[in-house]
Amino acid sequence: MRYAIFAALAALIAAPVSADGFAKISKRADFVSLINGKDLKRFGIKLNVMPNGKIKGDAFGREVLGAWKWQQGYFCRDLYWGSRDLGPNCQIVAVQDGTIRFVADRGQGDHADFALR
């Protein structure tokens, strides 16, 4: 269970984004319009990714804090889950209906899907 939690947060799982009907987000303004005023949710995890570059939330009873920036078409974040430093990671972001997908390691890693609420 801890590995699943870590994998979901670290990808904040590795098939091509478009293969599942997801549309890649390439611009910061498009990303901000998706997340502004919404929470990102999946089982046991609730995150608020704010337009000002901050990330706050909780995951399985632990606080999640971090920061993000948009860099060369990627969502690049630094994240802490409780006292655990998940480190930096730049990710592809894609969307389909009410689901936002983050694909770690510039699209080469695992992905995590979150409901936009």
C-alpha positions, -999 to 999 in steps of 0.1 A, spaced: 0 0 0 28 24 8 43 18 -26 10 27 -43 8 59 -23 44 68 -32 39 60 -69 7 81 -71 24 111 -54 57 107 -72 39 109 -105 23 143 -93 14 62 -134 38 45 -189 18 44 -220 17 72 -246 -7 99 -234 -28 100 -265 -32 62 -265 -59 65 -239 -77 95 -255 -60 120 -232 -51 154 -247 -17 168 -238 -15 202 -221 14 222 -235 8 257 -222 8 270 -186 -23 291 -192 -42 260 -203 -30 241 -172 -40 269 -148 -75 272 -164 -79 234 -157 -68 234 -121 -79 269 -109 -104 266 -81 -105 228 -82 -91 199 -61 -73 169 -76 -87 138 -60 -81 101 -61 -85 74 -34 -70 87 -2 -54 118 -19 -67 154 -22 -44 180 -36 -48 217 -44 -24 228 -72 -26 266 -71 -20 291 -99 6 308 -77 29 278 -78 21 262 -45 8 226 -38 -11 217 -7 -32 188 4 -32 155 22 -26 119 13 -35 90 35 -34 111 67 -2 130 59 2 165 48 14 172 12 33 204 5 52 215 -26 58 240 -53 55 238 -91 64 258 -122 58 253 -159 90 247 -178 93 240 -216 58 224 -217 62 203 -186 47 206 -151 78 206 -128 72 200 -91 90 195 -58 69 176 -33 69 166 3 46 139 17 48 144 55 85 145 62 94 125 31 110 145 3 97 131 -30 121 154 -49 118 172 -81 101 158 -112 90 173 -145 59 157 -160 36 157 -190 1 168 -182 -29 155 -201 -67 157 -197 -97 137 -207 -132 148 -196 -129 154 -158 -96 135 -153 -61 151 -153 -31 128 -159 5 134 -148 32 113 -165 64 113 -145 99 117 -159 90 139 -188 65 114 -200 87 83 -197 76 72 -162 45 61 -144 13 81 -145 -13 92 -119 -48 101 -128 -68 126 -106 -104 137 -108 -108 174 -111 -134 185 -86 
